[in-house]
């Protein structure tokens, strides 16, 4: 396949193009050529200028490429004209990302979210495509150099057989199913929110090392667990874009007796289609509920500053930019920087290094539990509701029953310190 893009003066254009190549590789497509063009604006009919279109056709003949993957979201007219002129199967950036998400989705929720985004992408294209004379199974061919990654269209395979009314009904049905799943997820989140355990969410660019960070924390603070139990808690990790789309939540019990819930969320990418962000907002609810964000950045990537900007743009859309955040620059072992180390409040670390993970855990403890204090409480037998509240809301360290009541040592949040002040017998810093 050939990748191509139009540079309208974007300072990060080359970065976007290299990312497009990575996305193609993530979709099992081999890049055999790249075509760029500098223009003030896209050509309405063919995206590229006529000379560049002819150049692409020649390059395709010489390389044996069958697909052209482009850096922007194209109109149906642009795709149709380019396919006619170049004899290539044309895929825009949005469709490529949708295809990757479709292949990666494992859970019912993720599959429905991707299907919804795809149908919303295809709905405005349906009428044009139906009248274009194109093959109804557009994208079902394999063929040639690097085309195999677009063999299966999932919900889009029969798009030319669907009218707008049918497509609209499908969208409505998927939204209804997602709402039902969201209600169930909301119940589970409510139970977690009431567990008294603070919540931490790993966020960041795709392939920055979020899943590796979670697995390393699980490994480090699961010393009392057998190998099988540790293995079950591990989340999937692989060195590729969008290795996982599903949010995973695990409990982390630190050596200091502090505990929290850690969630590993879907990664972000530049030019992430808005339809996907909208579809995955339910999945990203874990980010909204978090007491602390760990923004994982691949510091070994020369474009990591742009990656930070991309992630912050999505976090702004989710309304969580004000949430306390640790900026964690991962993969410092692939740079010349010393690690683990701190630069102000920023951490430079390697998710594969135990000392790094110890330092990260100390930062989490400092951020999450700075205002928590250990209290020794003496409750009479008549204070059953307060004892039940403690079990539901606080971290119980010791509990000693006597004939006239119960003495509890617990780590309390500032709110609970005030609420249970009448039972406090001493303060332990």
N, C-alpha and C positions, 0 to 999 in steps of 0.2 A: 504494500500500500504506500501511497504518497501522502505526506502531510503538507498542508499549505495554510497561509494566512496573509491578511492584508494589514500592514502597519500604518495606522493613521496618526503616527507620531507618538505612540505610546512608549514611555520610557522602559516599561517592563515587557516589551513585545517578545524579545528573545527568550525571556524566562517563560512566558506563556507557551511559546512554541516547544521549548524543551519539555514542559509539563505535558503538552499535547502528545508528544512522543511517548512519555511515560504512561499516559492514559491508554494509548494504543497498545503498548506492551502489556499493560494490565489486562487488556481484553484479548490477549493472545494474537496480536496482529504484528507482523514484521514490517518495520519502516524501511523502505528501499530508496526513498528520496524525499526532498523537502523543497518547497517552492514558496518564496516570499515576494511580496510586492509592496512598494511604498505608494500610498495614495492618500489624498486628502479626505476622500469619502469612498464608501463601497460603491461599486457599479450596480445599479438597481437590477439589471437583468441577469448578470452573470457573476457577481461578487468581484471577480478579477477583471482586469482589462482584457480586450480581445487578443492582444499579443501574448499575454501570459496564459490565457486559456489554450492557445495553440501550442505553447511550450509544454504545458502539462500533458496534452495529448501525445506529443512526441516522446516525452519522458516515460509515459506509461507504456508506449510501444517498445521502447528500448529496454525497460526494466521488467516488463511482464506484469506490472501492477494491475490490479483490478478494482481497487478502492481508492478514493480520495477523501481524506478526513480533514475538515477545515476547522479553524480556530474560533469561529464565531457561530452564532445561531443564524441560520439562513432562512430566507422565505421559501415557500414551496416553488415559486417561480424560478428563483435562483438555482435551486437544486435541480429542477427539471431541465433548465437550459444548460447547466453545466454537464449533466449526464448525457444530454444529446450531443453536445459539442466535444466532450472528451471520451465518450464511450466508457466512462468509469461509473462505478456505484459511489455516489456522493453521500457522505455522512457528516453532519455538523457536530460541533462540540457538545451541544445539549443531548443529541441522540446518542452519542458515544458514551457520555456519562450515564444516561438512562440505561443503556445496554449493560454497562458494568454493574450498576446497582441491581439490575434484574438478575444477573448471573450470581451476585454475591448474596442476595436476600435468602435467608434461611427460615426465619420464623414467619408465621402467618401474617403478623402485623407488618413486618418489613416488606413482604411480597405484595400486600395490599397497598402499602404506601407507594411502592415503585409503580405498580399498575395504575394507580390514580394519577401519578405525575406523568406517566406515559400517555394515558388517554387525554389528559388536559393539554399535553404537547401536540397530540395528533388532531384534536378536535378542530382547530382553525385550519388545518391542512387537508382535511378530509375532502371538502368540495373541490378544491383545486386538483388534488391527486386523482379523484374519480374521473375528472374530465381530461386528464393528461395523457391517457393511453398507456400509462406505465404498467408494467407487470404487477398483478395483484399480489404476488408474493415477493414484493420488493424487499431485498435483504435476506432472502432465504437461500441464495446461492452461496457456494463456498469459493471455489475457483482461485487459482493463481496465487500471487505473492501476498500472503498475509491477510486473506479474506475470511479465514475460518472463524475469526472472532465474532462475526455478525451473522452466524448461521441461524440462530433462533431468535425470533422477535417477541416471544411470549405473548403479551396481550395485544401487540401490534401486528401480528402476522396476517390477520384478516381485515385490516383497517379499510381496504377498498370495498369490502363486502358489507360494511356497516354504514347505515345512514346516520345523520346527526341525531335523530330521535333515539335510535338504539344506543348510540354512544353516550348520549346524555343519561339514559336509564342506567347504563353500566356505571357511570361516574356516581350517580345517586346511590346505587346499591353498595358500591365500595365505601363511600363516605359513611353510610349507615353501619356497615360492618366495622369500620374503623372506630366509629363512635361507641359501639358496643365494647370493643376491645379497650378503648380509652377509659370507659367507665370501670371496667375490671381493674385496669392498671391504676386508676385513681384510688380505688379501694386499697390496693396493695401499698401505694405511696402514702396514703393516710395512715396505714398501720405502721409504716416505717417512720413517718413523721412523729408519731406518738410514742415511738420506742425510746425516746430521750437520747438517742445516738445522733450526734452531728453528722451531716452529710457532706461529702466531698466529691466533686465531679472532675474527672480528667477531660480536658478539652484541648483542641489544637488541630493543626493541619494533619491531613491523612499521612500515615507512615512516619509520624514524628517520634513514635515510641510510647504511645499511651498504654497499649496493651502490655508491652514489655514492662513498663513501670508498675502496672497493677500486679502482674505475675511475680515480679521481684519482691514487692511488698508482701504479697501472700506467702511467698517462700521464706522470707526473712522472719516474719512474725507468725509462722505456723510451726514452730519448733516442736510443740507438743502433739502434733498430728502425725499420723502415719502417712506413708508415701501415697497410698491410694486416695486418702481424703484430700491431701494436697493437690493431687493430680486432678481431681474432680472440680476443684475450685479454680483451676487455671483457665484463663480465657484464650481464645485463638489468637495467635500472632504470626505474622509473616511479613517479609520485607517486600511489600507491594502496596500500591495505592488501594484504599478501601478494602483492606483484608476482611473487615467485618463491618456490618451495618447495624447490628443489634446492640442495645445497651445492656451491659452486664453490671450487676450490683453485688458486691461482696463485703462482708464484715471484716474489718481489720482490728485485731486486738494487739495494741502496742505493749512493749515490755514494761512500760510505766503504768500499766493498768488503765490507760485511756483506750477507748474504743470508738470507732466511727464506721460509717457506711461509705464505701468507695464505689463510684460508678465510672465505667469506661464507655464513652459515648462515640457516636459516629464521627469520623474525621471530616474536616472541611477542605475545600480546594478553591482556587481562584475561579471566578466566573461560574460558581456553583449555581445551577439553574434555580431560579426563584421557586419554581413549581416543586422542586425537591425539598427546598427549605420549608415550604408551607406543608408539604406532605409529612415531613419528618418532625414537625413541631411537637407532636404528641410524644414521640420517642425522646426528644430533647427536653421534655418536662423535667427530667432529672437535673438538668443544668439549672433550670429556674428554681428548683427546690433547694439547691445546694447552699450550704453555709460558707463554703470555701471552694474556689476553683483552682485547679492546678493546670496552668496553661503550658502544655508541653511543646517545646520548639526544637526542631532539628538544627542545632547550631552549626553542624558541619556543612549544611547547605548554604551556598553563597547567597541565596535569595531568602534567607530566613527572616529578614526584616519585612519583606513583602508578605511572607507567610503569616507573620504576626498581625499585619494590617488586615489580611483576609479574615483571619479568625476573629479579630475584634469587630469587623463589620458584621459578621453573623451574630456575635454575642450582643451587639448593639440592637440588631433586629429582634433578638429574643428578650431584650430589656434587662440584661444582667451585667452590664458593664460596671455597675457600682458594687457588685459582689466582691468581697475580699479575695484577692488572687495572688498566687505564687507563680511567678514566671520561671519556669524550669527549663533551662537550656540543656537538652539531652544530647547524647553522642559527642560530648566534649572529648572523649577518648580518641575521636577521629580528627581532632584539631591539635594545635600546639598549646592550647590553654591548659593550665593546671586544674585538676579536678580531684575530688569535689571542692568547690570553692564558692564564696559568696561575693557578689558585686552589689553592694547596697542590700536590697531585699531580693535580688535575683540569684537563683541557684544555677551553677554550672556543674553538670553531673553526667554520669553514665548509668543508664538503667540496668546495666549488667554488672555494676560494681557495688559490693556490699557497703563500703564506706559511704558511697554516694547515697544509697538508700537509707542508711542510718541518719545522715544529715537531713535528707528530705523528711523523714519521720519526725525529726526534732523541729523542723520548721512547721510542719502540720500541727504538732502539739502546741507550739507557741502561738500559732494563729487561731486555733480552734478553742484551746482550753486555758487561755491566759486568765480569764475571769472565773474559772471553775475553782472551787475550793473543797477540801475534805472537811466534812462536819461529822461530829459524833452526836447522834440524836437518841434521846430516850423517850420512847412512846409507851403510854399506858395501854392496857389490853382493850380499852374502849376506843382507841384510835385506829380501828381497823381500816377505815377508809384512807387515812393518811399513810398507813403502811402499804396498802395496795397501790396508792399513788407513787410511793417511792419505788416499788418494784416495777411499775410501769414507766416511770419517767427518769429515774436516776440510775447511776451506776453503783450498785451495792458492792462494798468491799468486804465487810464482815457483818454478821448478824448473830446476836446472842439473846436467846429467849430465857426469861426468868419467870418466877411465879407471879410477879406484879407487872410485867411488861416485856418490852424488847429493846435492846440497845443496838443501834444500827450505825455503822460507819459507812458513809456514802460520799461520793463526789458530786457536788451540786452546782448547777448553773446559778448565776446571780439571781434570777427570778425565784428559783426554788430555795435559795438561801433565805430570802426574805419571807417566802411563804411558810417555811418550816422553822422560823426563828424561835418560836415558843418552845420547841422541843430540843433546841440546841444546848448541849452541856459544855462544849468547849470548841475552840477553833484550832484546826491544824493547817498550817500553811504548807 
